[in-house]
Amino acid sequence: MAVENLQSPATPVEIAQRVTGLRAEIAATSSPLRLGKAAPVLVAVTKHVPEDAIRAALAAGQRVFGENRVQEAHAKWPALRQDFADVELHLIGPLQTNKVKQALALFDVIETLDRGKLAEALAREIAQNATRPPRLFVQVNTGEEAQKGGVAPADIDAFLALCRDRLGLGIEGLMCLPPADEEPALHFALLHEAARRNGLLGLSMGMSADYETALAFGASHVRIGTNIFGRRRTEGL
Ligand SMILES: *Cc1c(COP(=O)(O)O)cnc(C)c1O
């Protein structure tokens, strides 16, 4: 989909048009690499996006959203959820173990399970407080970048065994964030193969610049911010 005016925040009308357009586009895609039967899901990424813009997306029928910081989500979403009880909120940024309790209260899906300590903290919190278990994706550092979180590709199978067998965590899928300067298809292919090998149906991959490629590689969730909301007002925070 051609999107214009990405350099500034989008107007409510633009947001509604883009959400509608993207949902239609995603629904119309098919891929032989898709692992589950469900159609891919658009996760509208609202980090640094103000409430009025989020409300424009909600008014257009969008219900699945992603935030990358617990604190920011806590400031924005409880009020929005009062008006839209069927919202599904995904955490797509790093989670510190001391924020696990707050994250479980806020998010339906945690896409950034990226290390053993976090898996243990999640399992402990779920068991101790009989918290409704979140849906979980394991983040894979497909480019093995030092500054990024995620399990190394070579460790995926062992990490999944730890989560599933030893800690009793249900894992829905894998998530990745390819290096900015590399061909994303190679990373999507790696993630797809690891999910298939481990019997997982979820593949969260693809952002504004590369979601079409991700869909071709069987993405179950694409996480799109800029192509809906325009450039974030406080980029770089
Ligand atoms: C910001 C962000 C996105 C969305 O990126 P856009 O390029 O704005 O679509 C997707 N995934 C993660 C993990 C992000 O932090």
The ligand as an SDF file (V2000), in Angstrom:
LIG
                    3D

 15 15  0  0  0  0  0  0  0  0999 V2000
    8.3050    0.5030   16.7400 C   0  0  0  0  0  0  0  0  0  0  0  0
    8.2050   -0.9400   16.5330 C   0  0  0  0  0  0  0  0  0  0  0  0
    7.4800   -1.4760   15.4650 C   0  0  0  0  0  0  0  0  0  0  0  0
    6.7790   -0.6240   14.4080 C   0  0  0  0  0  0  0  0  0  0  0  0
    7.7270   -0.0140   13.5980 O   0  0  0  0  0  0  0  0  0  0  0  0
    7.2690    0.8760   12.3090 P   0  0  0  0  0  0  0  0  0  0  0  0
    8.4870    0.8580   11.4660 O   0  0  0  0  0  0  0  0  0  0  0  0
    6.9340    2.2190   12.8490 O   0  0  0  0  0  0  0  0  0  0  0  0
    6.1380    0.2100   11.6830 O   0  0  0  0  0  0  0  0  0  0  0  0
    7.3910   -2.8570   15.3540 C   0  0  0  0  0  0  0  0  0  0  0  0
    7.9950   -3.6680   16.2400 N   0  0  0  0  0  0  0  0  0  0  0  0
    8.6950   -3.2010   17.2850 C   0  0  0  0  0  0  0  0  0  0  0  0
    9.3340   -4.1690   18.2210 C   0  0  0  0  0  0  0  0  0  0  0  0
    8.8340   -1.8330   17.4630 C   0  0  0  0  0  0  0  0  0  0  0  0
    9.5490   -1.3650   18.4970 O   0  0  0  0  0  0  0  0  0  0  0  0
  1  2  1  0
  2  3  1  0
  2 14  2  0
  3  4  1  0
  3 10  2  0
  4  5  1  0
  5  6  1  0
  6  7  2  0
  6  8  1  0
  6  9  1  0
 10 11  1  0
 11 12  2  0
 12 13  1  0
 12 14  1  0
 14 15  1  0
M  END
$$$$
